[in-house]
């Protein structure tokens, strides 16, 4: 299960998360979720492809979480993933079955200094 909230900036999220009315949602979430396994990822969404005049029609979304190889720098990874891999995906014949392809990059500055999601090491 996942839920996604979109805001314009880390500051917007911080302001939103301080709203008192979120306490009701937080209390209910604690009833449903193992708190030690609850993970928040702050990402920047980059749309790589969408069908013309795209609007949310699909009922299924595939989400893949990946961790880069230790053998490549973060800069090299982002460059390859964004520029080469996305084109590799989009140019496959099976793409006609999908209506949108989005890459999400972790926004490391959204975390306290020295911290990152999922225990990732920032290279």
Buried (B, 14 or more C-beta within 10 A) or exposed (E): EEEEEEEEEEEEBEEEEEEEEEEEEEEEEEEEEEEEEEEEBBBEEEEBBEEEEEEEEEEEEEEEEEEBEEEBEBEEBBEBBBEEBBEEBEEEEEEEEBBBBBBBBBBEEBBEEEEBBEEBEEE
